[in-house]
Amino acid sequence: MELSNILTKSKLALQLLNQAAYNTMRFKYPLIQSELLPRPKYSDKTIKGLTSCIIAYLRYKGNQAERISVTGRRIDQRKTYADVLGNSRQIGSFKWIPSSMQTSTSDISATIKGRSIKIEVKVGGDKQRPAQVEYQKKIEAAGGLYVIANSFQQFYEWYQLTLK
Protein backbone atom coordinates (compact mmCIF):
# COMPACT_ATOMS: atom_id res chain seq x y z
CA MET A 1 0.00 0.00 0.00
CA GLU A 2 1.49 3.36 -0.94
CA LEU A 3 2.11 6.07 1.66
CA SER A 4 -0.67 8.42 0.46
CA ASN A 5 -3.27 5.62 0.83
CA ILE A 6 -2.04 4.82 4.35
CA LEU A 7 -2.23 8.48 5.37
CA THR A 8 -5.72 8.84 3.85
CA LYS A 9 -6.94 5.72 5.66
CA SER A 10 -5.45 6.84 8.99
CA LYS A 11 -7.33 10.15 8.75
CA LEU A 12 -10.65 8.67 7.59
CA ALA A 13 -11.98 7.81 11.06
CA LEU A 14 -11.01 11.24 12.42
CA GLN A 15 -12.72 12.91 9.45
CA LEU A 16 -15.88 10.92 10.16
CA LEU A 17 -15.74 11.89 13.85
CA ASN A 18 -15.23 15.58 13.05
CA GLN A 19 -18.14 15.45 10.58
CA ALA A 20 -20.40 13.78 13.18
CA ALA A 21 -19.49 16.48 15.71
CA TYR A 22 -20.22 19.21 13.15
CA ASN A 23 -23.57 17.64 12.20
CA THR A 24 -24.51 17.45 15.88
CA MET A 25 -23.72 21.15 16.28
CA ARG A 26 -25.83 21.99 13.20
CA PHE A 27 -28.75 20.04 14.68
CA LYS A 28 -28.30 21.60 18.13
CA TYR A 29 -28.07 25.18 16.78
CA PRO A 30 -30.40 25.27 13.74
CA LEU A 31 -30.74 29.08 13.73
CA ILE A 32 -27.00 29.71 13.33
CA GLN A 33 -25.70 29.77 9.77
CA SER A 34 -23.67 26.62 9.12
CA GLU A 35 -20.62 28.57 7.91
CA LEU A 36 -20.47 30.38 11.27
CA LEU A 37 -20.26 27.19 13.31
CA PRO A 38 -16.72 26.19 14.34
CA ARG A 39 -15.29 23.09 12.73
CA PRO A 40 -14.40 20.42 15.33
CA LYS A 41 -10.74 19.39 15.33
CA TYR A 42 -10.38 16.05 17.10
CA SER A 43 -6.86 14.64 17.23
CA ASP A 44 -5.50 11.31 18.44
CA LYS A 45 -1.85 12.35 18.82
CA THR A 46 -1.95 12.45 22.64
CA ILE A 47 -3.52 10.22 25.30
CA LYS A 48 -5.97 12.97 26.23
CA GLY A 49 -6.87 13.59 22.58
CA LEU A 50 -7.38 9.90 21.78
CA THR A 51 -9.48 9.45 24.93
CA SER A 52 -11.66 12.40 23.88
CA CYS A 53 -12.05 10.97 20.36
CA ILE A 54 -13.18 7.57 21.61
CA ILE A 55 -15.62 8.93 24.20
CA ALA A 56 -17.13 11.40 21.71
CA TYR A 57 -17.50 8.71 19.03
CA LEU A 58 -19.18 6.27 21.41
CA ARG A 59 -21.59 8.95 22.62
CA TYR A 60 -22.43 10.00 19.04
CA LYS A 61 -23.30 6.36 18.37
CA GLY A 62 -25.75 6.43 21.33
CA ASN A 63 -23.58 4.46 23.75
CA GLN A 64 -22.54 5.25 27.31
CA ALA A 65 -18.86 6.06 27.82
CA GLU A 66 -16.85 7.77 30.55
CA ARG A 67 -13.25 8.47 31.43
CA ILE A 68 -12.00 6.71 34.54
CA SER A 69 -9.59 8.61 36.78
CA VAL A 70 -7.80 7.04 39.73
CA THR A 71 -5.57 9.99 40.64
CA GLY A 72 -6.98 10.37 44.12
CA ARG A 73 -8.15 13.52 45.83
CA ARG A 74 -6.22 16.72 46.40
CA ILE A 75 -6.31 18.25 49.87
CA ASP A 76 -5.43 21.94 50.00
CA GLN A 77 -3.23 22.54 53.07
CA ARG A 78 -2.38 26.14 52.14
CA LYS A 79 -3.07 29.01 54.49
CA THR A 80 -3.62 32.61 53.43
CA TYR A 81 -2.44 35.47 55.62
CA ALA A 82 -1.73 39.17 55.30
CA ASP A 83 1.86 40.31 55.75
CA VAL A 84 2.87 43.52 57.58
CA LEU A 85 2.24 45.59 54.46
CA GLY A 86 -1.25 44.16 54.02
CA ASN A 87 -0.37 41.98 51.02
CA SER A 88 -2.08 38.58 50.82
CA ARG A 89 0.35 35.63 50.99
CA GLN A 90 -0.08 31.86 50.87
CA ILE A 91 2.03 29.25 52.60
CA GLY A 92 1.70 25.48 52.59
CA SER A 93 1.11 22.93 49.87
CA PHE A 94 -1.27 20.34 48.48
CA LYS A 95 -1.51 16.78 49.74
CA TRP A 96 -2.84 13.87 47.67
CA ILE A 97 -4.78 11.04 49.26
CA PRO A 98 -5.15 7.76 47.37
CA SER A 99 -8.31 6.97 45.47
CA SER A 100 -10.60 4.20 46.62
CA MET A 101 -10.85 3.03 42.98
CA GLN A 102 -9.24 -0.19 41.80
CA THR A 103 -5.70 0.41 40.61
CA SER A 104 -4.67 -0.31 37.01
CA THR A 105 -8.23 0.14 35.76
CA SER A 106 -8.78 1.06 32.12
CA ASP A 107 -8.90 4.65 30.87
CA ILE A 108 -12.45 4.41 29.49
CA SER A 109 -15.44 2.39 30.69
CA ALA A 110 -18.33 1.98 28.25
CA THR A 111 -21.56 0.08 27.83
CA ILE A 112 -22.28 -0.80 24.22
CA LYS A 113 -25.36 -2.83 23.29
CA GLY A 114 -25.58 -4.08 26.88
CA ARG A 115 -21.94 -5.22 27.02
CA SER A 116 -19.31 -3.93 29.39
CA ILE A 117 -16.32 -2.59 27.42
CA LYS A 118 -13.06 -1.42 28.97
CA ILE A 119 -10.72 0.61 26.77
CA GLU A 120 -7.06 1.17 27.58
CA VAL A 121 -5.52 4.11 25.71
CA LYS A 122 -1.86 3.76 24.74
CA VAL A 123 -0.11 6.27 22.47
CA GLY A 124 3.39 6.02 21.07
CA GLY A 125 5.63 3.52 22.85
CA ASP A 126 3.37 3.24 25.90
CA LYS A 127 2.87 -0.41 26.98
CA GLN A 128 0.58 -2.20 29.42
CA ARG A 129 1.93 -2.63 32.93
CA PRO A 130 1.71 -6.13 34.48
CA ALA A 131 -1.12 -4.99 36.79
CA GLN A 132 -3.08 -3.80 33.73
CA VAL A 133 -2.64 -7.19 32.08
CA GLU A 134 -4.09 -8.82 35.21
CA TYR A 135 -7.01 -6.36 35.14
CA GLN A 136 -7.62 -7.25 31.48
CA LYS A 137 -7.74 -10.97 32.35
CA LYS A 138 -10.31 -10.30 35.10
CA ILE A 139 -12.54 -8.28 32.77
CA GLU A 140 -12.42 -10.91 30.03
CA ALA A 141 -13.02 -13.74 32.53
CA ALA A 142 -16.15 -11.92 33.71
CA GLY A 143 -17.48 -11.72 30.13
CA GLY A 144 -16.54 -8.12 29.36
CA LEU A 145 -14.58 -6.88 26.37
CA TYR A 146 -11.19 -5.22 26.74
CA VAL A 147 -9.45 -3.34 23.96
CA ILE A 148 -6.19 -1.42 23.76
CA ALA A 149 -6.54 1.64 21.53
CA ASN A 150 -3.35 2.97 19.93
CA SER A 151 -5.04 5.32 17.45
CA PHE A 152 -8.57 6.40 16.66
CA GLN A 153 -8.44 4.62 13.30
CA GLN A 154 -7.49 1.35 15.03
CA PHE A 155 -10.32 1.77 17.58
CA TYR A 156 -12.80 2.67 14.82
CA GLU A 157 -11.92 -0.48 12.85
CA TRP A 158 -12.20 -2.63 16.02
CA TYR A 159 -15.62 -1.11 16.74
CA GLN A 160 -16.83 -1.77 13.19
CA LEU A 161 -15.64 -5.40 13.23
CA THR A 162 -16.60 -6.32 16.79
CA LEU A 163 -19.71 -4.36 17.64
CA LYS A 164 -21.49 -3.59 14.37
QUIWOUR-V502280 format. One record per residue. N is the residue number from 1. RES is the residue in three letters. OMEGA is omega as a letter, one per 30 degrees, with the letter a starting at -180 (none if undefined). D_FIRST is the distance of its C-alpha to the first C-alpha in Angstrom with 1 decimal. Layout:
[[N/RES/OMEGA/D_FIRST] [N/RES/OMEGA/D_FIRST]]
This chain:
[[1/MET/a/0.0] [2/GLU/a/3.8] [3/LEU/a/6.6] [4/SER/l/8.5] [5/ASN/l/6.5] [6/ILE/l/6.8] [7/LEU/l/10.3] [8/THR/a/11.2] [9/LYS/a/10.6] [10/SER/l/12.5] [11/LYS/a/15.3] [12/LEU/a/15.7] [13/ALA/l/18.1] [14/LEU/l/20.0] [15/GLN/l/20.4] [16/LEU/l/21.8] [17/LEU/l/24.1] [18/ASN/l/25.4] [19/GLN/l/26.1] [20/ALA/l/27.9] [21/ALA/l/30.0] [22/TYR/l/30.8] [23/ASN/l/31.9] [24/THR/l/34.0] [25/MET/l/35.7] [26/ARG/l/36.4] [27/PHE/a/38.0] [28/LYS/a/40.0] [29/TYR/a/41.3] [30/PRO/a/41.9] [31/LEU/l/44.5] [32/ILE/l/42.3] [33/GLN/a/40.5] [34/SER/a/36.8] [35/GLU/l/36.1] [36/LEU/l/38.3] [37/LEU/l/36.4] [38/PRO/l/34.2] [39/ARG/l/30.5] [40/PRO/a/29.3] [41/LYS/l/26.9] [42/TYR/l/25.6] [43/SER/l/23.6] [44/ASP/a/22.3] [45/LYS/a/22.6] [46/THR/l/25.9] [47/ILE/l/27.5] [48/LYS/l/29.9] [49/GLY/l/27.2] [50/LEU/l/25.0] [51/THR/l/28.3] [52/SER/l/29.3] [53/CYS/a/26.1] [54/ILE/a/26.4] [55/ILE/l/30.2] [56/ALA/a/29.9] [57/TYR/a/27.3] [58/LEU/l/29.4] [59/ARG/l/32.5] [60/TYR/l/31.1] [61/LYS/l/30.4] [62/GLY/l/34.0] [63/ASN/l/33.8] [64/GLN/l/35.8] [65/ALA/l/34.2] [66/GLU/l/35.7] [67/ARG/l/35.1] [68/ILE/l/37.2] [69/SER/l/39.0] [70/VAL/a/41.1] [71/THR/a/42.2] [72/GLY/a/45.9] [73/ARG/a/48.5] [74/ARG/l/49.7] [75/ILE/a/53.5] [76/ASP/l/54.9] [77/GLN/l/57.7] [78/ARG/l/58.4] [79/LYS/l/61.8] [80/THR/l/62.7] [81/TYR/l/66.0] [82/ALA/l/67.8] [83/ASP/a/68.8] [84/VAL/l/72.2] [85/LEU/l/71.1] [86/GLY/l/69.8] [87/ASN/l/66.1] [88/SER/a/63.8] [89/ARG/l/62.2] [90/GLN/l/60.0] [91/ILE/a/60.2] [92/GLY/a/58.5] [93/SER/l/54.9] [94/PHE/l/52.6] [95/LYS/l/52.5] [96/TRP/l/49.7] [97/ILE/a/50.7] [98/PRO/l/48.3] [99/SER/l/46.7] [100/SER/l/48.0] [101/MET/l/44.4] [102/GLN/l/42.8] [103/THR/l/41.0] [104/SER/l/37.3] [105/THR/a/36.7] [106/SER/a/33.3] [107/ASP/a/32.5] [108/ILE/l/32.3] [109/SER/a/34.4] [110/ALA/l/33.7] [111/THR/a/35.2] [112/ILE/a/32.9] [113/LYS/l/34.5] [114/GLY/a/37.3] [115/ARG/l/35.2] [116/SER/a/35.4] [117/ILE/l/32.0] [118/LYS/a/31.8] [119/ILE/l/28.8] [120/GLU/a/28.5] [121/VAL/l/26.6] [122/LYS/a/25.1] [123/VAL/l/23.3] [124/GLY/a/22.2] [125/GLY/a/23.8] [126/ASP/a/26.3] [127/LYS/l/27.1] [128/GLN/l/29.5] [129/ARG/l/33.1] [130/PRO/l/35.1] [131/ALA/l/37.1] [132/GLN/l/34.1] [133/VAL/l/33.0] [134/GLU/l/36.5] [135/TYR/l/36.4] [136/GLN/l/33.2] [137/LYS/l/35.0] [138/LYS/l/38.0] [139/ILE/a/36.0] [140/GLU/l/34.3] [141/ALA/l/37.6] [142/ALA/l/39.2] [143/GLY/l/36.8] [144/GLY/l/34.7] [145/LEU/a/30.9] [146/TYR/l/29.5] [147/VAL/l/26.0] [148/ILE/a/24.6] [149/ALA/l/22.6] [150/ASN/l/20.4] [151/SER/l/18.9] [152/PHE/l/19.8] [153/GLN/l/16.4] [154/GLN/l/16.8] [155/PHE/l/20.5] [156/TYR/l/19.8] [157/GLU/l/17.5] [158/TRP/l/20.3] [159/TYR/a/22.9] [160/GLN/a/21.5] [161/LEU/a/21.2] [162/THR/a/24.4] [163/LEU/a/26.8] [164/LYS/none/26.1]]
